């Protein structure tokens, strides 16, 4: 009975430690792949990859976004990169805090070496703002960027302004008027900041026009800007995505769920 009880406890301990062991193995694999990419490209690789994560032991989903902690770490990485060394940023994110994204974008734009942002799947909102700081944006064929229009209390600033403009003043509550005022300021500020980021590779008039399109709320906030449309807008986009970048993305797996809605057969090999 004693041996059996010890065996059960050993099994429980192994199950409890398995997520920790798997996480450390993944970190080691990521570090090895990043080192290989850096060696092959002669660059400094910075990965900003936000998956939905699970709390250890409990499994509650946690959404990840660009935050001030991300900005602090990325700025430190950029600061410790030799001025002449290229930076390759791998970006996979739904967005996040505008101030954090803007800090990263400005630091990338100020880096003397060439900066390339790789978008394997999507870089929306704040992710697109970060990408504006690059000399080159590399996307897969079906990857997407998104508008960077400000959101006020979870609502599009442009839509709040429209309501405040079109409704009679007597029918608008104070909070909406305050949000509309904040929205006007936020759009003007972000348009100016985006223009500054775009001005280096673009003519001033083109930079102002593109910044206006991205910030004015002409699209919904989740509107997918495809490779073709990004090129039409004048962004420096190409689709020469290295396989090593996609391999690195595979080392940031989505947490395992009890079931999945996607399954597919093995890849065919020649011969």
Secondary structure, DSSP 8 states (H G I E B T S, - for coil): -HHHHHHHHHHHHHHHHHHHHHHHHHHHHHHHHHHHHHHHHTEEEEEEE---EE-TTT--EE---B-HHHHHHHHHHHHTS-TTSEEEEEEEBS-B-HHHHHHHHHHHHH-SS-EEEEESSEE-THHHHHHTTSSEEEE-TT-EE-----EETTEEHHHHHHHHHHS-GGGS-HHHHHHHHHHHHHHHHHHHHHHHHHHTTS-HHHHHHHHHHHHS-SS-TT--B-HHHHHHHT--EE----HHHHHHHTTS-----S--S----------
